[in-house]
Amino acid sequence: MVIIISSGKFYYQWILNANKILAGLEEVEITSQELFDQIKGEALCIRAWAHFNLVQLYAKRYEAGKDNTQDEFLIVKKLWPKSRHVIP
């Protein structure tokens, strides 16, 4: 089965989930540094992958020999405290 994602909602949900994991890691007692590092690394990787895919969907394409500038592109960095919403 092939699933086609036509909007960025899918990727923003992955970013939100990764941000929740990263925020939760700040509040837990570390009993295994190796496990902590693995979970944090995987959350950061998933978030980076989702940002990469959003850029692929919405950013202007690179054209050799042209200006190749873009005014802005929204990057989600952290959660509002105790909320499901994200802020840039």
N, CA, C and O atoms as CSV, one atom per row, in Angstrom:
chain,resi,resn,atom,element,x,y,z
A,1,MET,N,N,0.841,-1.179,0.000
A,1,MET,CA,C,0.000,0.000,0.000
A,1,MET,C,C,0.887,1.244,0.000
A,1,MET,O,O,1.896,1.290,0.704
A,2,VAL,N,N,0.515,2.241,-0.780
A,2,VAL,CA,C,1.254,3.489,-0.871
A,2,VAL,C,C,0.406,4.598,-0.268
A,2,VAL,O,O,-0.764,4.755,-0.618
A,3,ILE,N,N,0.993,5.361,0.633
A,3,ILE,CA,C,0.292,6.493,1.240
A,3,ILE,C,C,0.919,7.769,0.697
A,3,ILE,O,O,2.135,7.945,0.775
A,4,ILE,N,N,0.107,8.652,0.154
A,4,ILE,CA,C,0.606,9.917,-0.379
A,4,ILE,C,C,0.197,11.028,0.581
A,4,ILE,O,O,-0.980,11.197,0.899
A,5,ILE,N,N,1.190,11.776,1.031
A,5,ILE,CA,C,0.944,12.905,1.933
A,5,ILE,C,C,0.912,14.168,1.089
A,5,ILE,O,O,1.909,14.511,0.454
A,6,SER,N,N,-0.222,14.866,1.072
A,6,SER,CA,C,-0.340,16.028,0.204
A,6,SER,C,C,-0.212,17.353,0.944
A,6,SER,O,O,-0.195,18.411,0.315
A,7,SER,N,N,-0.123,17.311,2.262
A,7,SER,CA,C,0.027,18.571,2.989
A,7,SER,C,C,1.058,18.398,4.091
A,7,SER,O,O,1.476,17.283,4.406
A,8,GLY,N,N,1.454,19.510,4.663
A,8,GLY,CA,C,2.461,19.480,5.708
A,8,GLY,C,C,1.927,19.099,7.074
A,8,GLY,O,O,2.709,18.978,8.017
A,9,LYS,N,N,0.622,18.905,7.216
A,9,LYS,CA,C,0.054,18.572,8.532
A,9,LYS,C,C,0.715,17.339,9.139
A,9,LYS,O,O,0.985,17.293,10.340
A,10,PHE,N,N,0.965,16.365,8.317
A,10,PHE,CA,C,1.596,15.129,8.757
A,10,PHE,C,C,2.946,15.429,9.418
A,10,PHE,O,O,3.245,14.923,10.499
A,11,TYR,N,N,3.748,16.252,8.755
A,11,TYR,CA,C,5.082,16.557,9.269
A,11,TYR,C,C,5.024,17.439,10.518
A,11,TYR,O,O,5.824,17.271,11.438
A,12,TYR,N,N,4.077,18.375,10.547
A,12,TYR,CA,C,3.941,19.200,11.753
A,12,TYR,C,C,3.521,18.347,12.953
A,12,TYR,O,O,3.916,18.634,14.083
A,13,GLN,N,N,2.734,17.311,12.719
A,13,GLN,CA,C,2.355,16.415,13.810
A,13,GLN,C,C,3.579,15.656,14.324
A,13,GLN,O,O,3.724,15.463,15.531
A,14,TRP,N,N,4.454,15.227,13.424
A,14,TRP,CA,C,5.690,14.557,13.842
A,14,TRP,C,C,6.570,15.510,14.646
A,14,TRP,O,O,7.175,15.115,15.642
A,15,ILE,N,N,6.637,16.770,14.207
A,15,ILE,CA,C,7.429,17.766,14.940
A,15,ILE,C,C,6.842,17.983,16.327
A,15,ILE,O,O,7.578,18.041,17.312
A,16,LEU,N,N,5.523,18.103,16.411
A,16,LEU,CA,C,4.861,18.284,17.695
A,16,LEU,C,C,5.170,17.105,18.625
A,16,LEU,O,O,5.497,17.301,19.796
A,17,ASN,N,N,5.064,15.895,18.104
A,17,ASN,CA,C,5.339,14.713,18.922
A,17,ASN,C,C,6.794,14.673,19.383
A,17,ASN,O,O,7.071,14.355,20.540
A,18,ALA,N,N,7.715,14.992,18.491
A,18,ALA,CA,C,9.131,15.010,18.857
A,18,ALA,C,C,9.386,16.083,19.922
A,18,ALA,O,O,10.143,15.854,20.866
A,19,ASN,N,N,8.758,17.246,19.770
A,19,ASN,CA,C,8.915,18.314,20.763
A,19,ASN,C,C,8.369,17.899,22.126
A,19,ASN,O,O,8.950,18.236,23.158
A,20,LYS,N,N,7.266,17.176,22.133
A,20,LYS,CA,C,6.704,16.693,23.403
A,20,LYS,C,C,7.662,15.710,24.071
A,20,LYS,O,O,7.854,15.755,25.286
A,21,ILE,N,N,8.252,14.836,23.288
A,21,ILE,CA,C,9.219,13.884,23.839
A,21,ILE,C,C,10.407,14.626,24.420
A,21,ILE,O,O,10.840,14.331,25.533
A,22,LEU,N,N,10.943,15.595,23.668
A,22,LEU,CA,C,12.099,16.360,24.146
A,22,LEU,C,C,11.767,17.155,25.409
A,22,LEU,O,O,12.590,17.250,26.319
A,23,ALA,N,N,10.565,17.725,25.463
A,23,ALA,CA,C,10.152,18.461,26.661
A,23,ALA,C,C,10.008,17.512,27.850
A,23,ALA,O,O,10.377,17.857,28.972
A,24,GLY,N,N,9.475,16.328,27.602
A,24,GLY,CA,C,9.316,15.344,28.667
A,24,GLY,C,C,10.643,14.840,29.201
A,24,GLY,O,O,10.755,14.516,30.383
A,25,LEU,N,N,11.642,14.771,28.347
A,25,LEU,CA,C,12.959,14.314,28.776
A,25,LEU,C,C,13.593,15.268,29.786
A,25,LEU,O,O,14.411,14.859,30.611
A,26,GLU,N,N,13.211,16.535,29.714
A,26,GLU,CA,C,13.752,17.519,30.654
A,26,GLU,C,C,13.210,17.307,32.068
A,26,GLU,O,O,13.786,17.799,33.038
A,27,GLU,N,N,12.105,16.578,32.180
A,27,GLU,CA,C,11.437,16.417,33.470
A,27,GLU,C,C,11.641,15.037,34.110
A,27,GLU,O,O,11.216,14.820,35.244
A,28,VAL,N,N,12.271,14.124,33.416
A,28,VAL,CA,C,12.420,12.769,33.960
A,28,VAL,C,C,13.750,12.595,34.681
A,28,VAL,O,O,14.731,13.287,34.409
A,29,GLU,N,N,13.744,11.653,35.602
A,29,GLU,CA,C,14.988,11.285,36.282
A,29,GLU,C,C,15.742,10.319,35.374
A,29,GLU,O,O,15.173,9.335,34.900
A,30,ILE,N,N,16.999,10.593,35.137
A,30,ILE,CA,C,17.798,9.755,34.244
A,30,ILE,C,C,18.295,8.534,35.017
A,30,ILE,O,O,19.103,8.652,35.938
A,31,THR,N,N,17.800,7.367,34.626
A,31,THR,CA,C,18.261,6.125,35.250
A,31,THR,C,C,19.256,5.398,34.351
A,31,THR,O,O,20.048,4.583,34.822
A,32,SER,N,N,19.208,5.700,33.058
A,32,SER,CA,C,20.152,5.112,32.110
A,32,SER,C,C,20.543,6.198,31.110
A,32,SER,O,O,19.728,6.604,30.282
A,33,GLN,N,N,21.767,6.660,31.185
A,33,GLN,CA,C,22.228,7.709,30.277
A,33,GLN,C,C,22.175,7.237,28.824
A,33,GLN,O,O,21.862,8.016,27.924
A,34,GLU,N,N,22.478,5.976,28.605
A,34,GLU,CA,C,22.462,5.422,27.245
A,34,GLU,C,C,21.053,5.469,26.649
A,34,GLU,O,O,20.877,5.871,25.499
A,35,LEU,N,N,20.051,5.060,27.430
A,35,LEU,CA,C,18.671,5.091,26.961
A,35,LEU,C,C,18.203,6.529,26.765
A,35,LEU,O,O,17.536,6.831,25.776
A,36,PHE,N,N,18.543,7.412,27.690
A,36,PHE,CA,C,18.192,8.827,27.582
A,36,PHE,C,C,18.750,9.404,26.283
A,36,PHE,O,O,18.032,10.069,25.536
A,37,ASP,N,N,20.030,9.148,26.016
A,37,ASP,CA,C,20.683,9.670,24.814
A,37,ASP,C,C,20.048,9.102,23.541
A,37,ASP,O,O,19.907,9.813,22.546
A,38,GLN,N,N,19.670,7.835,23.573
A,38,GLN,CA,C,19.044,7.216,22.409
A,38,GLN,C,C,17.686,7.849,22.121
A,38,GLN,O,O,17.386,8.191,20.977
A,39,ILE,N,N,16.871,8.004,23.152
A,39,ILE,CA,C,15.542,8.595,22.963
A,39,ILE,C,C,15.661,10.030,22.474
A,39,ILE,O,O,14.955,10.439,21.552
A,40,LYS,N,N,16.555,10.794,23.092
A,40,LYS,CA,C,16.743,12.191,22.679
A,40,LYS,C,C,17.239,12.265,21.232
A,40,LYS,O,O,16.755,13.081,20.447
A,41,GLY,N,N,18.201,11.415,20.886
A,41,GLY,CA,C,18.737,11.404,19.529
A,41,GLY,C,C,17.688,11.053,18.491
A,41,GLY,O,O,17.638,11.659,17.421
A,42,GLU,N,N,16.855,10.079,18.807
A,42,GLU,CA,C,15.804,9.682,17.867
A,42,GLU,C,C,14.766,10.786,17.705
A,42,GLU,O,O,14.297,11.027,16.593
A,43,ALA,N,N,14.400,11.458,18.787
A,43,ALA,CA,C,13.429,12.555,18.701
A,43,ALA,C,C,14.000,13.704,17.874
A,43,ALA,O,O,13.293,14.288,17.053
A,44,LEU,N,N,15.279,14.032,18.087
A,44,LEU,CA,C,15.909,15.097,17.305
A,44,LEU,C,C,15.995,14.717,15.826
A,44,LEU,O,O,15.799,15.562,14.952
A,45,CYS,N,N,16.284,13.464,15.553
A,45,CYS,CA,C,16.373,12.987,14.175
A,45,CYS,C,C,15.010,13.056,13.479
A,45,CYS,O,O,14.914,13.513,12.341
A,46,ILE,N,N,13.978,12.609,14.154
A,46,ILE,CA,C,12.629,12.650,13.575
A,46,ILE,C,C,12.216,14.091,13.301
A,46,ILE,O,O,11.644,14.386,12.251
A,47,ARG,N,N,12.503,14.988,14.242
A,47,ARG,CA,C,12.157,16.401,14.063
A,47,ARG,C,C,12.915,16.989,12.873
A,47,ARG,O,O,12.332,17.723,12.075
A,48,ALA,N,N,14.191,16.680,12.746
A,48,ALA,CA,C,14.982,17.177,11.619
A,48,ALA,C,C,14.453,16.627,10.293
A,48,ALA,O,O,14.369,17.352,9.302
A,49,TRP,N,N,14.097,15.342,10.284
A,49,TRP,CA,C,13.537,14.722,9.079
A,49,TRP,C,C,12.233,15.419,8.663
A,49,TRP,O,O,12.009,15.668,7.478
A,50,ALA,N,N,11.386,15.727,9.637
A,50,ALA,CA,C,10.115,16.390,9.334
A,50,ALA,C,C,10.358,17.801,8.800
A,50,ALA,O,O,9.696,18.223,7.852
A,51,HIS,N,N,11.302,18.534,9.400
A,51,HIS,CA,C,11.632,19.873,8.894
A,51,HIS,C,C,12.166,19.785,7.467
A,51,HIS,O,O,11.789,20.584,6.610
A,52,PHE,N,N,13.033,18.825,7.215
A,52,PHE,CA,C,13.575,18.632,5.868
A,52,PHE,C,C,12.445,18.421,4.863
A,52,PHE,O,O,12.444,19.022,3.788
A,53,ASN,N,N,11.491,17.571,5.211
A,53,ASN,CA,C,10.387,17.291,4.293
A,53,ASN,C,C,9.477,18.495,4.097
A,53,ASN,O,O,8.937,18.684,3.007
A,54,LEU,N,N,9.296,19.311,5.127
A,54,LEU,CA,C,8.508,20.528,4.963
A,54,LEU,C,C,9.201,21.492,4.001
A,54,LEU,O,O,8.546,22.125,3.173
A,55,VAL,N,N,10.508,21.599,4.109
A,55,VAL,CA,C,11.255,22.445,3.174
A,55,VAL,C,C,11.099,21.909,1.751
A,55,VAL,O,O,10.931,22.685,0.811
A,56,GLN,N,N,11.152,20.592,1.592
A,56,GLN,CA,C,10.974,20.001,0.266
A,56,GLN,C,C,9.593,20.315,-0.310
A,56,GLN,O,O,9.446,20.503,-1.518
A,57,LEU,N,N,8.584,20.369,0.560
A,57,LEU,CA,C,7.221,20.652,0.096
A,57,LEU,C,C,6.979,22.124,-0.221
A,57,LEU,O,O,6.350,22.448,-1.229
A,58,TYR,N,N,7.482,23.029,0.647
A,58,TYR,CA,C,7.044,24.420,0.591
A,58,TYR,C,C,8.091,25.443,0.178
A,58,TYR,O,O,7.731,26.541,-0.248
A,59,ALA,N,N,9.359,25.125,0.289
A,59,ALA,CA,C,10.380,26.114,-0.048
A,59,ALA,C,C,10.565,26.206,-1.558
A,59,ALA,O,O,10.258,25.272,-2.299
A,60,LYS,N,N,11.070,27.345,-1.989
A,60,LYS,CA,C,11.381,27.506,-3.405
A,60,LYS,C,C,12.554,26.605,-3.771
A,60,LYS,O,O,13.456,26.386,-2.962
A,61,ARG,N,N,12.535,26.101,-4.959
A,61,ARG,CA,C,13.602,25.223,-5.439
A,61,ARG,C,C,14.842,26.034,-5.799
A,61,ARG,O,O,14.748,27.180,-6.238
A,62,TYR,N,N,15.987,25.424,-5.606
A,62,TYR,CA,C,17.259,26.031,-5.977
A,62,TYR,C,C,17.379,26.060,-7.498
A,62,TYR,O,O,17.083,25.076,-8.177
A,63,GLU,N,N,17.818,27.205,-8.020
A,63,GLU,CA,C,18.058,27.333,-9.449
A,63,GLU,C,C,19.467,27.872,-9.638
A,63,GLU,O,O,19.789,28.959,-9.158
A,64,ALA,N,N,20.294,27.129,-10.327
A,64,ALA,CA,C,21.686,27.527,-10.547
A,64,ALA,C,C,21.754,28.871,-11.262
A,64,ALA,O,O,21.035,29.117,-12.231
A,65,GLY,N,N,22.633,29.733,-10.762
A,65,GLY,CA,C,22.841,31.035,-11.387
A,65,GLY,C,C,21.820,32.089,-11.025
A,65,GLY,O,O,21.881,33.203,-11.547
A,66,LYS,N,N,20.881,31.774,-10.148
A,66,LYS,CA,C,19.855,32.746,-9.747
A,66,LYS,C,C,20.084,33.179,-8.307
A,66,LYS,O,O,20.969,32.649,-7.635
A,67,ASP,N,N,19.297,34.136,-7.825
A,67,ASP,CA,C,19.438,34.703,-6.480
A,67,ASP,C,C,19.200,33.666,-5.379
A,67,ASP,O,O,19.944,33.630,-4.399
A,68,ASN,N,N,18.188,32.837,-5.526
A,68,ASN,CA,C,17.875,31.753,-4.583
A,68,ASN,C,C,17.674,32.219,-3.146
A,68,ASN,O,O,18.167,31.591,-2.209
A,69,THR,N,N,16.961,33.302,-2.976
A,69,THR,CA,C,16.617,33.744,-1.623
A,69,THR,C,C,15.125,33.562,-1.413
A,69,THR,O,O,14.335,33.557,-2.357
A,70,GLN,N,N,14.768,33.414,-0.161
A,70,GLN,CA,C,13.372,33.269,0.207
A,70,GLN,C,C,13.167,34.055,1.489
A,70,GLN,O,O,13.987,33.969,2.403
A,71,ASP,N,N,12.086,34.818,1.570
A,71,ASP,CA,C,11.863,35.686,2.718
A,71,ASP,C,C,11.853,34.930,4.028
A,71,ASP,O,O,12.581,35.290,4.953
A,72,GLU,N,N,11.044,33.891,4.126
A,72,GLU,CA,C,10.966,33.148,5.385
A,72,GLU,C,C,10.352,31.787,5.159
A,72,GLU,O,O,9.700,31.522,4.149
A,73,PHE,N,N,10.583,30.944,6.129
A,73,PHE,CA,C,9.977,29.611,6.148
A,73,PHE,C,C,9.790,29.252,7.606
A,73,PHE,O,O,10.752,29.289,8.373
A,74,LEU,N,N,8.576,28.905,8.010
A,74,LEU,CA,C,8.256,28.629,9.407
A,74,LEU,C,C,8.946,27.361,9.897
A,74,LEU,O,O,8.792,26.289,9.312
A,75,ILE,N,N,9.699,27.498,10.967
A,75,ILE,CA,C,10.331,26.356,11.623
A,75,ILE,C,C,9.802,26.288,13.052
A,75,ILE,O,O,9.957,27.238,13.819
A,76,VAL,N,N,9.187,25.184,13.404
A,76,VAL,CA,C,8.641,24.988,14.740
A,76,VAL,C,C,9.766,24.561,15.669
A,76,VAL,O,O,10.467,23.588,15.392
A,77,LYS,N,N,9.944,25.286,16.774
A,77,LYS,CA,C,11.048,24.973,17.673
A,77,LYS,C,C,10.613,24.454,19.033
A,77,LYS,O,O,11.295,23.601,19.601
A,78,LYS,N,N,9.499,24.939,19.576
A,78,LYS,CA,C,9.104,24.465,20.897
A,78,LYS,C,C,7.620,24.625,21.136
A,78,LYS,O,O,6.924,25.292,20.371
A,79,LEU,N,N,7.142,24.012,22.197
A,79,LEU,CA,C,5.724,24.032,22.546
A,79,LEU,C,C,5.379,25.225,23.419
A,79,LEU,O,O,6.215,25.721,24.174
A,80,TRP,N,N,4.141,25.677,23.308
A,80,TRP,CA,C,3.620,26.581,24.328
A,80,TRP,C,C,3.539,25.761,25.603
A,80,TRP,O,O,3.247,24.567,25.533
A,81,PRO,N,N,3.781,26.343,26.748
A,81,PRO,CA,C,3.664,25.574,28.000
A,81,PRO,C,C,2.263,24.984,28.163
A,81,PRO,O,O,1.259,25.678,27.999
A,82,LYS,N,N,2.215,23.694,28.488
A,82,LYS,CA,C,0.966,22.977,28.764
A,82,LYS,C,C,-0.078,23.160,27.661
A,82,LYS,O,O,-1.255,23.379,27.946
A,83,SER,N,N,0.345,23.071,26.433
A,83,SER,CA,C,-0.562,23.265,25.310
A,83,SER,C,C,-0.212,22.287,24.189
A,83,SER,O,O,0.901,21.764,24.139
A,84,ARG,N,N,-1.146,22.048,23.311
A,84,ARG,CA,C,-0.874,21.211,22.152
A,84,ARG,C,C,-0.389,22.043,20.975
A,84,ARG,O,O,-0.035,21.491,19.934
A,85,HIS,N,N,-0.369,23.363,21.126
A,85,HIS,CA,C,0.021,24.226,20.015
A,85,HIS,C,C,1.520,24.446,19.985
A,85,HIS,O,O,2.199,24.316,21.003
A,86,VAL,N,N,2.022,24.775,18.827
A,86,VAL,CA,C,3.458,24.995,18.681
A,86,VAL,C,C,3.721,26.463,18.379
A,86,VAL,O,O,2.854,27.165,17.859
A,87,ILE,N,N,4.909,26.913,18.706
A,87,ILE,CA,C,5.310,28.278,18.395
A,87,ILE,C,C,6.603,28.245,17.592
A,87,ILE,O,O,7.385,27.303,17.726
A,88,PRO,N,N,6.841,29.242,16.769
A,88,PRO,CA,C,8.075,29.265,15.982
A,88,PRO,C,C,9.273,29.612,16.857
A,88,PRO,O,O,10.399,29.677,16.364
